[in-house]
Amino acid sequence: MRIALAINLALVAVQVAGGIVFGSLALLADAGHLLSDVGSIFLGLFAAGIAARPARARRTFGNQRSEVLAALVNGLALVAVAVLVAIAAIGRLGDPPDVDGGGVLALGLLGLAGNMAATWVLARGERGDLNLEGVLRHSAADALGSVGVIVAGTVVLAGGPEAADPVVGLLIAALVLASSWRLLTGPVDVLMEAAPPGLEMEDVGAAICSIQSVRSVHDLHVWTLTAGFPALSAHVVVTRDCDRDLARRRLEVMLGERFSIEHTTLQMEEEAPARLLSVEAPPARRD
């Protein structure tokens, strides 16, 4: 993320200057997206540092969800950038200013090269980390945004309509908005303690009941503390004559191997004894 930060800082300075000099909203839109990248990387690095701190008395899980919060803030920042760019682009559609197509094209190519380099560096990291994934999606969207800038510069340079520049700005805004979707839904699911994506609760329950001596399971909950840290709690009913510790150990091994759930809280309960039903003879009938 530090390497990507250096690349993005340089690109922001170049594209803001170019957008002002060449009168290009597409360049300014891309620069705004890059600026949100700079903020997201700063936030991501800060959150990673906070998450690495050891657990304390009140926060027994430490600060690991700070990365989830950072990803959520990044998603909201992308939505804000998309709205601002769209408003500016709509305002320019009716009266598009003169745009220097050659300058826009040159800076678009420079931005594409820089964004591709930053995206390649970030893609080598841990993709399961929501924090890093958020920064990566910012960078990938910027690379696609640079393609739009190149298209706008090419159209204007070829003598096309000046409105191509604000139109590309609108397309970049839509792209930014689309890239924010997972950054919003992923952290919200974690904060709402939803089951990890791709995990079916019915499959987990069936797997638990398939273990020897297990009769049933209830109060089954699976949630994600932070990216890559699923947790499970359940009440497991077992036969009266079984070794509860052995049954629990079998469940822990199975949940780790099959569902990658290592943090479990299993309350083992003994099944209720069978009730003997007594049937009373009906009273004698009097004729």
PyRosetta script that sets phi, psi and omega in degrees:
from pyrosetta import init, pose_from_sequence

init()
pose = pose_from_sequence("MRIALAINLALVAVQVAGGIVFGSLALLADAGHLLSDVGSIFLGLFAAGIAARPARARRTFGNQRSEVLAALVNGLALVAVAVLVAIAAIGRLGDPPDVDGGGVLALGLLGLAGNMAATWVLARGERGDLNLEGVLRHSAADALGSVGVIVAGTVVLAGGPEAADPVVGLLIAALVLASSWRLLTGPVDVLMEAAPPGLEMEDVGAAICSIQSVRSVHDLHVWTLTAGFPALSAHVVVTRDCDRDLARRRLEVMLGERFSIEHTTLQMEEEAPARLLSVEAPPARRD")
pose.set_psi(1, -30.4)
pose.set_omega(1, 178.1)
pose.set_phi(2, -66.4)
pose.set_psi(2, -40.2)
pose.set_omega(2, 177.7)
pose.set_phi(3, -63.5)
pose.set_psi(3, -45.2)
pose.set_omega(3, 178.9)
pose.set_phi(4, -62.9)
pose.set_psi(4, -35.0)
pose.set_omega(4, 178.7)
pose.set_phi(5, -62.9)
pose.set_psi(5, -44.8)
pose.set_omega(5, 179.9)
pose.set_phi(6, -62.4)
pose.set_psi(6, -42.6)
pose.set_omega(6, -180.0)
pose.set_phi(7, -63.3)
pose.set_psi(7, -45.4)
pose.set_omega(7, -176.9)
pose.set_phi(8, -67.9)
pose.set_psi(8, -36.6)
pose.set_omega(8, 177.6)
pose.set_phi(9, -61.2)
pose.set_psi(9, -42.6)
pose.set_omega(9, 179.1)
pose.set_phi(10, -65.0)
pose.set_psi(10, -42.0)
pose.set_omega(10, -178.2)
pose.set_phi(11, -68.0)
pose.set_psi(11, -37.1)
pose.set_omega(11, 178.4)
pose.set_phi(12, -59.9)
pose.set_psi(12, -47.6)
pose.set_omega(12, -178.7)
pose.set_phi(13, -59.9)
pose.set_psi(13, -43.5)
pose.set_omega(13, -177.4)
pose.set_phi(14, -68.2)
pose.set_psi(14, -44.1)
pose.set_omega(14, -174.1)
pose.set_phi(15, -75.2)
pose.set_psi(15, -33.6)
pose.set_omega(15, 175.6)
pose.set_phi(16, -63.6)
pose.set_psi(16, -45.7)
pose.set_omega(16, 178.5)
pose.set_phi(17, -62.4)
pose.set_psi(17, -43.2)
pose.set_omega(17, -179.8)
pose.set_phi(18, -66.8)
pose.set_psi(18, -38.6)
pose.set_omega(18, 179.4)
pose.set_phi(19, -63.3)
pose.set_psi(19, -37.8)
pose.set_omega(19, 179.4)
pose.set_phi(20, -72.2)
pose.set_psi(20, -45.4)
pose.set_omega(20, -177.2)
pose.set_phi(21, -67.2)
pose.set_psi(21, -42.9)
pose.set_omega(21, -174.2)
pose.set_phi(22, -94.7)
pose.set_psi(22, -1.7)
pose.set_omega(22, 177.2)
pose.set_phi(23, 67.0)
pose.set_psi(23, 33.3)
pose.set_omega(23, -174.3)
pose.set_phi(24, -104.8)
pose.set_psi(24, 119.3)
pose.set_omega(24, 174.0)
pose.set_phi(25, -70.8)
pose.set_psi(25, -33.7)
pose.set_omega(25, 178.9)
pose.set_phi(26, -59.8)
pose.set_psi(26, -42.0)
pose.set_omega(26, 177.4)
pose.set_phi(27, -66.0)
pose.set_psi(27, -43.0)
pose.set_omega(27, 179.5)
pose.set_phi(28, -66.1)
pose.set_psi(28, -36.7)
pose.set_omega(28, 177.3)
pose.set_phi(29, -63.8)
pose.set_psi(29, -44.2)
pose.set_omega(29, 178.8)
pose.set_phi(30, -65.3)
pose.set_psi(30, -37.5)
pose.set_omega(30, 177.5)
pose.set_phi(31, -65.2)
pose.set_psi(31, -38.3)
pose.set_omega(31, 177.0)
pose.set_phi(32, -63.6)
pose.set_psi(32, -39.3)
pose.set_omega(32, 176.2)
pose.set_phi(33, -65.8)
pose.set_psi(33, -40.1)
pose.set_omega(33, 177.2)
pose.set_phi(34, -63.7)
pose.set_psi(34, -37.9)
pose.set_omega(34, 178.9)
pose.set_phi(35, -64.3)
pose.set_psi(35, -37.2)
pose.set_omega(35, 175.6)
pose.set_phi(36, -66.6)
pose.set_psi(36, -31.2)
pose.set_omega(36, 174.8)
pose.set_phi(37, -63.6)
pose.set_psi(37, -44.7)
pose.set_omega(37, 179.3)
pose.set_phi(38, -58.5)
pose.set_psi(38, -45.7)
pose.set_omega(38, 178.1)
pose.set_phi(39, -63.4)
pose.set_psi(39, -39.6)
pose.set_omega(39, -178.5)
pose.set_phi(40, -67.2)
pose.set_psi(40, -36.1)
pose.set_omega(40, 179.5)
pose.set_phi(41, -70.7)
pose.set_psi(41, -43.0)
pose.set_omega(41, 174.6)
pose.set_phi(42, -56.3)
pose.set_psi(42, -46.2)
pose.set_omega(42, -179.6)
pose.set_phi(43, -64.9)
pose.set_psi(43, -40.4)
pose.set_omega(43, 179.8)
pose.set_phi(44, -64.2)
pose.set_psi(44, -43.2)
pose.set_omega(44, 178.2)
pose.set_phi(45, -64.7)
pose.set_psi(45, -39.8)
pose.set_omega(45, 178.7)
pose.set_phi(46, -64.9)
pose.set_psi(46, -44.5)
pose.set_omega(46, -179.2)
pose.set_phi(47, -64.7)
pose.set_psi(47, -39.3)
pose.set_omega(47, 178.5)
pose.set_phi(48, -62.6)
pose.set_psi(48, -38.8)
pose.set_omega(48, 177.8)
pose.set_phi(49, -66.4)
pose.set_psi(49, -40.4)
pose.set_omega(49, 179.0)
pose.set_phi(50, -66.4)
pose.set_psi(50, -42.4)
pose.set_omega(50, -177.5)
pose.set_phi(51, -64.4)
pose.set_psi(51, -26.3)
pose.set_omega(51, -178.0)
pose.set_phi(52, -78.6)
pose.set_psi(52, -9.8)
pose.set_omega(52, 179.9)
pose.set_phi(53, -68.8)
pose.set_psi(53, 147.3)
pose.set_omega(53, -178.4)
pose.set_phi(54, -69.0)
pose.set_psi(54, 158.4)
pose.set_omega(54, 179.0)
pose.set_phi(55, -67.7)
pose.set_psi(55, 150.5)
pose.set_omega(55, 178.3)
pose.set_phi(56, -122.7)
pose.set_psi(56, -177.4)
pose.set_omega(56, -173.5)
pose.set_phi(57, -58.9)
pose.set_psi(57, -44.7)
pose.set_omega(57, -177.3)
pose.set_phi(58, -82.4)
pose.set_psi(58, -37.4)
pose.set_omega(58, -178.9)
pose.set_phi(59, -105.5)
pose.set_psi(59, 84.0)
pose.set_omega(59, -172.8)
pose.set_phi(60, -69.3)
pose.set_psi(60, -20.7)
pose.set_omega(60, 175.4)
pose.set_phi(61, -94.5)
pose.set_psi(61, 6.1)
pose.set_omega(61, -177.8)
pose.set_phi(62, 77.5)
pose.set_psi(62, -149.8)
pose.set_omega(62, -177.8)
pose.set_phi(63, -116.2)
pose.set_psi(63, 32.5)
pose.set_omega(63, -173.3)
pose.set_phi(64, -64.4)
pose.set_psi(64, -28.5)
pose.set_omega(64, -179.4)
pose.set_phi(65, -76.5)
pose.set_psi(65, -2.4)
pose.set_omega(65, 175.4)
pose.set_phi(66, -62.0)
pose.set_psi(66, -31.1)
pose.set_omega(66, 177.5)
pose.set_phi(67, -68.5)
pose.set_psi(67, -35.8)
pose.set_omega(67, 177.3)
pose.set_phi(68, -66.0)
pose.set_psi(68, -43.0)
pose.set_omega(68, 178.2)
pose.set_phi(69, -62.9)
pose.set_psi(69, -38.6)
pose.set_omega(69, 178.0)
pose.set_phi(70, -63.4)
pose.set_psi(70, -41.4)
pose.set_omega(70, 178.3)
pose.set_phi(71, -63.3)
pose.set_psi(71, -38.6)
pose.set_omega(71, 178.6)
pose.set_phi(72, -65.5)
pose.set_psi(72, -43.0)
pose.set_omega(72, 177.5)
pose.set_phi(73, -62.4)
pose.set_psi(73, -39.6)
pose.set_omega(73, 178.2)
pose.set_phi(74, -62.1)
pose.set_psi(74, -41.5)
pose.set_omega(74, 178.8)
pose.set_phi(75, -63.0)
pose.set_psi(75, -42.7)
pose.set_omega(75, 178.4)
pose.set_phi(76, -65.5)
pose.set_psi(76, -36.1)
pose.set_omega(76, 178.0)
pose.set_phi(77, -64.4)
pose.set_psi(77, -38.6)
pose.set_omega(77, 177.7)
pose.set_phi(78, -63.4)
pose.set_psi(78, -40.5)
pose.set_omega(78, 178.4)
pose.set_phi(79, -62.4)
pose.set_psi(79, -43.5)
pose.set_omega(79, 179.6)
pose.set_phi(80, -62.0)
pose.set_psi(80, -43.7)
pose.set_omega(80, 178.6)
pose.set_phi(81, -61.2)
pose.set_psi(81, -43.8)
pose.set_omega(81, -178.9)
pose.set_phi(82, -61.6)
pose.set_psi(82, -42.3)
pose.set_omega(82, -179.4)
pose.set_phi(83, -65.2)
pose.set_psi(83, -45.6)
pose.set_omega(83, -178.9)
pose.set_phi(84, -62.9)
pose.set_psi(84, -43.1)
pose.set_omega(84, 179.4)
pose.set_phi(85, -65.3)
pose.set_psi(85, -41.6)
pose.set_omega(85, -179.5)
pose.set_phi(86, -62.8)
pose.set_psi(86, -41.7)
pose.set_omega(86, 179.0)
pose.set_phi(87, -61.9)
pose.set_psi(87, -44.9)
pose.set_omega(87, 179.7)
pose.set_phi(88, -65.2)
pose.set_psi(88, -39.2)
pose.set_omega(88, -178.6)
pose.set_phi(89, -67.0)
pose.set_psi(89, -42.2)
pose.set_omega(89, 179.2)
pose.set_phi(90, -63.0)
pose.set_psi(90, -38.0)
pose.set_omega(90, 178.0)
pose.set_phi(91, -64.6)
pose.set_psi(91, -28.1)
pose.set_omega(91, -178.4)
pose.set_phi(92, -89.8)
pose.set_psi(92, -14.0)
pose.set_omega(92, -176.3)
pose.set_phi(93, -62.3)
pose.set_psi(93, -39.1)
pose.set_omega(93, -178.4)
pose.set_phi(94, -71.8)
pose.set_psi(94, -32.2)
pose.set_omega(94, -177.8)
pose.set_phi(95, -140.3)
pose.set_psi(95, 73.9)
pose.set_omega(95, -177.1)
pose.set_phi(96, -67.7)
pose.set_psi(96, 135.3)
pose.set_omega(96, 179.8)
pose.set_phi(97, -79.0)
pose.set_psi(97, 169.0)
pose.set_omega(97, 175.4)
pose.set_phi(98, -69.4)
pose.set_psi(98, 135.9)
pose.set_omega(98, -176.9)
pose.set_phi(99, -124.9)
pose.set_psi(99, 135.7)
pose.set_omega(99, 175.3)
pose.set_phi(100, -83.6)
pose.set_psi(100, 97.9)
pose.set_omega(100, -175.6)
pose.set_phi(101, -61.3)
pose.set_psi(101, -38.5)
pose.set_omega(101, -178.7)
pose.set_phi(102, -63.8)
pose.set_psi(102, -44.6)
pose.set_omega(102, 179.3)
pose.set_phi(103, -65.9)
pose.set_psi(103, -40.8)
pose.set_omega(103, 178.8)
pose.set_phi(104, -62.5)
pose.set_psi(104, -43.4)
pose.set_omega(104, 179.6)
pose.set_phi(105, -62.1)
pose.set_psi(105, -44.4)
pose.set_omega(105, -178.6)
pose.set_phi(106, -63.1)
pose.set_psi(106, -44.6)
pose.set_omega(106, -179.7)
pose.set_phi(107, -72.0)
pose.set_psi(107, -29.0)
pose.set_omega(107, 175.4)
pose.set_phi(108, -64.3)
pose.set_psi(108, -42.1)
pose.set_omega(108, 177.5)
pose.set_phi(109, -64.9)
pose.set_psi(109, -41.3)
pose.set_omega(109, 177.5)
pose.set_phi(110, -63.1)
pose.set_psi(110, -43.4)
pose.set_omega(110, 179.5)
pose.set_phi(111, -64.2)
pose.set_psi(111, -39.5)
pose.set_omega(111, 178.7)
pose.set_phi(112, -62.2)
pose.set_psi(112, -44.0)
pose.set_omega(112, 179.4)
pose.set_phi(113, -62.3)
pose.set_psi(113, -44.5)
pose.set_omega(113, -179.8)
pose.set_phi(114, -66.2)
pose.set_psi(114, -42.1)
pose.set_omega(114, -179.7)
pose.set_phi(115, -68.0)
pose.set_psi(115, -37.0)
pose.set_omega(115, 177.1)
pose.set_phi(116, -64.9)
pose.set_psi(116, -39.0)
pose.set_omega(116, 178.0)
pose.set_phi(117, -64.9)
pose.set_psi(117, -44.2)
pose.set_omega(117, 179.7)
pose.set_phi(118, -65.5)
pose.set_psi(118, -41.2)
pose.set_omega(118, 179.3)
pose.set_phi(119, -64.0)
pose.set_psi(119, -40.6)
pose.set_omega(119, 179.0)
pose.set_phi(120, -63.0)
pose.set_psi(120, -41.3)
pose.set_omega(120, 179.6)
pose.set_phi(121, -64.7)
pose.set_psi(121, -44.6)
pose.set_omega(121, -177.7)
pose.set_phi(122, -69.3)
pose.set_psi(122, -33.9)
pose.set_omega(122, -178.6)
pose.set_phi(123, -66.1)
pose.set_psi(123, -15.7)
pose.set_omega(123, 178.9)
pose.set_phi(124, -81.2)
pose.set_psi(124, -6.1)
pose.set_omega(124, -178.8)
pose.set_phi(125, -84.8)
pose.set_psi(125, -171.2)
pose.set_omega(125, -179.4)
pose.set_phi(126, -77.3)
pose.set_psi(126, 108.1)
pose.set_omega(126, -174.1)
pose.set_phi(127, -72.3)
pose.set_psi(127, -17.4)
pose.set_omega(127, 178.1)
pose.set_phi(128, -76.6)
pose.set_psi(128, -9.7)
pose.set_omega(128, -179.0)
pose.set_phi(129, -81.6)
pose.set_psi(129, 113.4)
pose.set_omega(129, -178.4)
pose.set_phi(130, -59.8)
pose.set_psi(130, -34.7)
pose.set_omega(130, 180.0)
pose.set_phi(131, -62.6)
pose.set_psi(131, -52.3)
pose.set_omega(131, 179.4)
pose.set_phi(132, -66.6)
pose.set_psi(132, -38.1)
pose.set_omega(132, 179.1)
pose.set_phi(133, -61.2)
pose.set_psi(133, -37.1)
pose.set_omega(133, 177.8)
pose.set_phi(134, -62.8)
pose.set_psi(134, -45.2)
pose.set_omega(134, 178.1)
pose.set_phi(135, -63.8)
pose.set_psi(135, -40.3)
pose.set_omega(135, -179.9)
pose.set_phi(136, -62.8)
pose.set_psi(136, -42.3)
pose.set_omega(136, -179.7)
pose.set_phi(137, -66.6)
pose.set_psi(137, -35.8)
pose.set_omega(137, 172.5)
pose.set_phi(138, -56.6)
pose.set_psi(138, -49.3)
pose.set_omega(138, -175.1)
pose.set_phi(139, -66.6)
pose.set_psi(139, -41.7)
pose.set_omega(139, 179.7)
pose.set_phi(140, -64.6)
pose.set_psi(140, -40.5)
pose.set_omega(140, 177.6)
pose.set_phi(141, -64.3)
pose.set_psi(141, -35.0)
pose.set_omega(141, 176.7)
pose.set_phi(142, -64.1)
pose.set_psi(142, -39.1)
pose.set_omega(142, 178.6)
pose.set_phi(143, -61.6)
pose.set_psi(143, -42.6)
pose.set_omega(143, 177.6)
pose.set_phi(144, -68.5)
pose.set_psi(144, -34.8)
pose.set_omega(144, 176.4)
pose.set_phi(145, -62.7)
pose.set_psi(145, -36.8)
pose.set_omega(145, 177.6)
pose.set_phi(146, -64.2)
pose.set_psi(146, -33.3)
pose.set_omega(146, 175.8)
pose.set_phi(147, -62.4)
pose.set_psi(147, -40.6)
pose.set_omega(147, 177.1)
pose.set_phi(148, -62.9)
pose.set_psi(148, -39.9)
pose.set_omega(148, 177.3)
pose.set_phi(149, -61.4)
pose.set_psi(149, -41.9)
pose.set_omega(149, 178.8)
pose.set_phi(150, -61.3)
pose.set_psi(150, -42.6)
pose.set_omega(150, 179.1)
pose.set_phi(151, -62.7)
pose.set_psi(151, -44.5)
pose.set_omega(151, -179.9)
pose.set_phi(152, -61.5)
pose.set_psi(152, -45.2)
pose.set_omega(152, 179.3)
pose.set_phi(153, -62.5)
pose.set_psi(153, -39.9)
pose.set_omega(153, 180.0)
pose.set_phi(154, -65.4)
pose.set_psi(154, -43.7)
pose.set_omega(154, -179.3)
pose.set_phi(155, -63.2)
pose.set_psi(155, -46.0)
pose.set_omega(155, -179.4)
pose.set_phi(156, -66.0)
pose.set_psi(156, -41.6)
pose.set_omega(156, -179.8)
pose.set_phi(157, -64.2)
pose.set_psi(157, -31.7)
pose.set_omega(157, -179.6)
pose.set_phi(158, -82.3)
pose.set_psi(158, 3.6)
pose.set_omega(158, 178.4)
pose.set_phi(159, 92.7)
pose.set_psi(159, 12.4)
pose.set_omega(159, 179.2)
pose.set_phi(160, -74.3)
pose.set_psi(160, -179.5)
pose.set_omega(160, -177.2)
pose.set_phi(161, -67.8)
pose.set_psi(161, 145.2)
pose.set_omega(161, 177.4)
pose.set_phi(162, -66.3)
pose.set_psi(162, -20.0)
pose.set_omega(162, -179.8)
pose.set_phi(163, -67.2)
pose.set_psi(163, -11.7)
pose.set_omega(163, 178.7)
pose.set_phi(164, -60.2)
pose.set_psi(164, -32.9)
pose.set_omega(164, -177.9)
pose.set_phi(165, -66.2)
pose.set_psi(165, -51.7)
pose.set_omega(165, 176.8)
pose.set_phi(166, -66.7)
pose.set_psi(166, -30.2)
pose.set_omega(166, 176.5)
pose.set_phi(167, -62.4)
pose.set_psi(167, -44.3)
pose.set_omega(167, 176.9)
pose.set_phi(168, -63.7)
pose.set_psi(168, -36.7)
pose.set_omega(168, 175.8)
pose.set_phi(169, -58.5)
pose.set_psi(169, -41.0)
pose.set_omega(169, 177.2)
pose.set_phi(170, -64.6)
pose.set_psi(170, -41.3)
pose.set_omega(170, 178.9)
pose.set_phi(171, -63.8)
pose.set_psi(171, -39.5)
pose.set_omega(171, 177.5)
pose.set_phi(172, -64.3)
pose.set_psi(172, -39.5)
pose.set_omega(172, 178.1)
pose.set_phi(173, -61.3)
pose.set_psi(173, -42.4)
pose.set_omega(173, 178.1)
pose.set_phi(174, -64.6)
pose.set_psi(174, -38.4)
pose.set_omega(174, 178.7)
pose.set_phi(175, -64.5)
pose.set_psi(175, -43.4)
pose.set_omega(175, 179.2)
pose.set_phi(176, -62.5)
pose.set_psi(176, -42.3)
pose.set_omega(176, -179.8)
pose.set_phi(177, -63.3)
pose.set_psi(177, -41.9)
pose.set_omega(177, 179.6)
pose.set_phi(178, -65.0)
pose.set_psi(178, -38.5)
pose.set_omega(178, -178.1)
pose.set_phi(179, -70.9)
pose.set_psi(179, -15.3)
pose.set_omega(179, -179.8)
pose.set_phi(180, -83.5)
pose.set_psi(180, -13.3)
pose.set_omega(180, -171.7)
pose.set_phi(181, -59.7)
pose.set_psi(181, -52.4)
pose.set_omega(181, -178.0)
pose.set_phi(182, -67.5)
pose.set_psi(182, -32.2)
pose.set_omega(182, 178.9)
pose.set_phi(183, -66.2)
pose.set_psi(183, -23.7)
pose.set_omega(183, 177.6)
pose.set_phi(184, -89.1)
pose.set_psi(184, -45.0)
pose.set_omega(184, -176.0)
pose.set_phi(185, -70.8)
pose.set_psi(185, -39.8)
pose.set_omega(185, -178.6)
pose.set_phi(186, -60.0)
pose.set_psi(186, -56.4)
pose.set_omega(186, 178.5)
pose.set_phi(187, -61.7)
pose.set_psi(187, -37.3)
pose.set_omega(187, 179.2)
pose.set_phi(188, -63.0)
pose.set_psi(188, -41.1)
pose.set_omega(188, 177.0)
pose.set_phi(189, -60.9)
pose.set_psi(189, -41.1)
pose.set_omega(189, 179.5)
pose.set_phi(190, -65.4)
pose.set_psi(190, -46.1)
pose.set_omega(190, -178.2)
pose.set_phi(191, -67.2)
pose.set_psi(191, -29.6)
pose.set_omega(191, 176.9)
pose.set_phi(192, -86.8)
pose.set_psi(192, 4.2)
pose.set_omega(192, 177.3)
pose.set_phi(193, 57.1)
pose.set_psi(193, 43.3)
pose.set_omega(193, 174.6)
pose.set_phi(194, -75.3)
pose.set_psi(194, 159.5)
pose.set_omega(194, 176.5)
pose.set_phi(195, -63.7)
pose.set_psi(195, 148.6)
pose.set_omega(195, 179.3)
pose.set_phi(196, -56.0)
pose.set_psi(196, 146.0)
pose.set_omega(196, 179.7)
pose.set_phi(197, -60.7)
pose.set_psi(197, 138.9)
pose.set_omega(197, 179.2)
pose.set_phi(198, 86.1)
pose.set_psi(198, -2.9)
pose.set_omega(198, -178.9)
pose.set_phi(199, -102.6)
pose.set_psi(199, 122.5)
pose.set_omega(199, 178.7)
pose.set_phi(200, -97.2)
pose.set_psi(200, 122.5)
pose.set_omega(200, -177.8)
pose.set_phi(201, -62.1)
pose.set_psi(201, -33.8)
pose.set_omega(201, 178.9)
pose.set_phi(202, -62.1)
pose.set_psi(202, -38.1)
pose.set_omega(202, 178.9)
pose.set_phi(203, -66.5)
pose.set_psi(203, -39.4)
pose.set_omega(203, 179.0)
pose.set_phi(204, -64.6)
pose.set_psi(204, -45.9)
pose.set_omega(204, 179.5)
pose.set_phi(205, -61.7)
pose.set_psi(205, -42.8)
pose.set_omega(205, 179.5)
pose.set_phi(206, -65.1)
pose.set_psi(206, -38.4)
pose.set_omega(206, 179.8)
pose.set_phi(207, -65.8)
pose.set_psi(207, -39.2)
pose.set_omega(207, 178.4)
pose.set_phi(208, -63.9)
pose.set_psi(208, -44.1)
pose.set_omega(208, -178.6)
pose.set_phi(209, -70.9)
pose.set_psi(209, -14.5)
pose.set_omega(209, 179.3)
pose.set_phi(210, -80.8)
pose.set_psi(210, -11.0)
pose.set_omega(210, 179.9)
pose.set_phi(211, -74.2)
pose.set_psi(211, 141.7)
pose.set_omega(211, -178.9)
pose.set_phi(212, -56.3)
pose.set_psi(212, 137.1)
pose.set_omega(212, 177.6)
pose.set_phi(213, 79.7)
pose.set_psi(213, -5.1)
pose.set_omega(213, 178.9)
pose.set_phi(214, -87.8)
pose.set_psi(214, 126.7)
pose.set_omega(214, 179.8)
pose.set_phi(215, -93.6)
pose.set_psi(215, -43.5)
pose.set_omega(215, -177.7)
pose.set_phi(216, -163.3)
pose.set_psi(216, 172.7)
pose.set_omega(216, 177.8)
pose.set_phi(217, -140.9)
pose.set_psi(217, 141.0)
pose.set_omega(217, 176.5)
pose.set_phi(218, -144.8)
pose.set_psi(218, 171.4)
pose.set_omega(218, -173.8)
pose.set_phi(219, 49.9)
pose.set_psi(219, 45.5)
pose.set_omega(219, -179.1)
pose.set_phi(220, -86.2)
pose.set_psi(220, 124.1)
pose.set_omega(220, 179.6)
pose.set_phi(221, -133.8)
pose.set_psi(221, 134.8)
pose.set_omega(221, 174.2)
pose.set_phi(222, -131.6)
pose.set_psi(222, 130.3)
pose.set_omega(222, -179.1)
pose.set_phi(223, -145.9)
pose.set_psi(223, 175.9)
pose.set_omega(223, 180.0)
pose.set_phi(224, -119.4)
pose.set_psi(224, 121.7)
pose.set_omega(224, 177.3)
pose.set_phi(225, -71.5)
pose.set_psi(225, -47.4)
pose.set_omega(225, 172.7)
pose.set_phi(226, -155.9)
pose.set_psi(226, 175.6)
pose.set_omega(226, -176.6)
pose.set_phi(227, -56.2)
pose.set_psi(227, 128.3)
pose.set_omega(227, 179.0)
pose.set_phi(228, 80.4)
pose.set_psi(228, 10.1)
pose.set_omega(228, -178.4)
pose.set_phi(229, -132.3)
pose.set_psi(229, 74.1)
pose.set_omega(229, 175.5)
pose.set_phi(230, -78.3)
pose.set_psi(230, 152.7)
pose.set_omega(230, 179.3)
pose.set_phi(231, -137.4)
pose.set_psi(231, 154.8)
pose.set_omega(231, -177.2)
pose.set_phi(232, -141.4)
pose.set_psi(232, 141.6)
pose.set_omega(232, 170.3)
pose.set_phi(233, -136.2)
pose.set_psi(233, 146.8)
pose.set_omega(233, -177.1)
pose.set_phi(234, -165.0)
pose.set_psi(234, 155.3)
pose.set_omega(234, 169.7)
pose.set_phi(235, -103.0)
pose.set_psi(235, 122.3)
pose.set_omega(235, -175.1)
pose.set_phi(236, -114.7)
pose.set_psi(236, 124.7)
pose.set_omega(236, 178.9)
pose.set_phi(237, -94.4)
pose.set_psi(237, 125.4)
pose.set_omega(237, -177.5)
pose.set_phi(238, -122.3)
pose.set_psi(238, 166.0)
pose.set_omega(238, 179.1)
pose.set_phi(239, -66.2)
pose.set_psi(239, 156.9)
pose.set_omega(239, -173.1)
pose.set_phi(240, -68.8)
pose.set_psi(240, -30.1)
pose.set_omega(240, -174.5)
pose.set_phi(241, -97.6)
pose.set_psi(241, 9.3)
pose.set_omega(241, -175.0)
pose.set_phi(242, -88.6)
pose.set_psi(242, 163.6)
pose.set_omega(242, 173.9)
pose.set_phi(243, -85.5)
pose.set_psi(243, 107.1)
pose.set_omega(243, -175.2)
pose.set_phi(244, -62.9)
pose.set_psi(244, -40.2)
pose.set_omega(244, -179.9)
pose.set_phi(245, -63.5)
pose.set_psi(245, -40.7)
pose.set_omega(245, 178.4)
pose.set_phi(246, -66.2)
pose.set_psi(246, -41.4)
pose.set_omega(246, 179.1)
pose.set_phi(247, -63.7)
pose.set_psi(247, -41.9)
pose.set_omega(247, 179.1)
pose.set_phi(248, -64.0)
pose.set_psi(248, -41.6)
pose.set_omega(248, 179.5)
pose.set_phi(249, -63.2)
pose.set_psi(249, -40.9)
pose.set_omega(249, 177.6)
pose.set_phi(250, -61.9)
pose.set_psi(250, -40.0)
pose.set_omega(250, 178.4)
pose.set_phi(251, -65.2)
pose.set_psi(251, -42.9)
pose.set_omega(251, -179.6)
pose.set_phi(252, -62.1)
pose.set_psi(252, -43.0)
pose.set_omega(252, 179.5)
pose.set_phi(253, -64.8)
pose.set_psi(253, -44.7)
pose.set_omega(253, -179.0)
pose.set_phi(254, -63.2)
pose.set_psi(254, -44.7)
pose.set_omega(254, -179.1)
pose.set_phi(255, -64.5)
pose.set_psi(255, -35.8)
pose.set_omega(255, 177.8)
pose.set_phi(256, -69.7)
pose.set_psi(256, -43.6)
pose.set_omega(256, -176.3)
pose.set_phi(257, -75.0)
pose.set_psi(257, -39.8)
pose.set_omega(257, -173.5)
pose.set_phi(258, -88.3)
pose.set_psi(258, -36.8)
pose.set_omega(258, -174.3)
pose.set_phi(259, -119.6)
pose.set_psi(259, 2.0)
pose.set_omega(259, -179.9)
pose.set_phi(260, 58.9)
pose.set_psi(260, 34.9)
pose.set_omega(260, 176.7)
pose.set_phi(261, -103.6)
pose.set_psi(261, 107.3)
pose.set_omega(261, -176.6)
pose.set_phi(262, -98.9)
pose.set_psi(262, -24.9)
pose.set_omega(262, -178.1)
pose.set_phi(263, -98.8)
pose.set_psi(263, 104.9)
pose.set_omega(263, -176.2)
pose.set_phi(264, -128.5)
pose.set_psi(264, 147.4)
pose.set_omega(264, 172.1)
pose.set_phi(265, -127.6)
pose.set_psi(265, 105.7)
pose.set_omega(265, -174.6)
pose.set_phi(266, -115.7)
pose.set_psi(266, 120.0)
pose.set_omega(266, 175.7)
pose.set_phi(267, -99.4)
pose.set_psi(267, 114.9)
pose.set_omega(267, -176.3)
pose.set_phi(268, -89.3)
pose.set_psi(268, 126.8)
pose.set_omega(268, -178.8)
pose.set_phi(269, -121.4)
pose.set_psi(269, 140.0)
pose.set_omega(269, 179.4)
pose.set_phi(270, -83.5)
pose.set_psi(270, 137.8)
pose.set_omega(270, -179.7)
pose.set_phi(271, -64.8)
pose.set_psi(271, 149.6)
pose.set_omega(271, -178.7)
pose.set_phi(272, -69.3)
pose.set_psi(272, 145.5)
pose.set_omega(272, 178.8)
pose.set_phi(273, -67.4)
pose.set_psi(273, 149.4)
pose.set_omega(273, 179.2)
pose.set_phi(274, -66.6)
pose.set_psi(274, 136.3)
pose.set_omega(274, -179.4)
pose.set_phi(275, -89.0)
pose.set_psi(275, 134.1)
pose.set_omega(275, 177.3)
pose.set_phi(276, -88.3)
pose.set_psi(276, 122.0)
pose.set_omega(276, -178.7)
pose.set_phi(277, -95.3)
pose.set_psi(277, 120.1)
pose.set_omega(277, 178.2)
pose.set_phi(278, -95.2)
pose.set_psi(278, 134.2)
pose.set_omega(278, -179.0)
pose.set_phi(279, -109.7)
pose.set_psi(279, 116.1)
pose.set_omega(279, -179.5)
pose.set_phi(280, -82.8)
pose.set_psi(280, 142.9)
pose.set_omega(280, 177.3)
pose.set_phi(281, -70.1)
pose.set_psi(281, 141.9)
pose.set_omega(281, -179.7)
pose.set_phi(282, -67.2)
pose.set_psi(282, 148.9)
pose.set_omega(282, 179.8)
pose.set_phi(283, -60.7)
pose.set_psi(283, 149.2)
pose.set_omega(283, -179.6)
pose.set_phi(284, -62.7)
pose.set_psi(284, 140.2)
pose.set_omega(284, -178.2)
pose.set_phi(285, -88.2)
pose.set_psi(285, 132.6)
pose.set_omega(285, 178.2)
pose.set_phi(286, -99.5)
pose.set_psi(286, 127.4)
pose.set_omega(286, 177.8)
pose.set_phi(287, -85.3)
pose.dump_pdb("model.pdb")
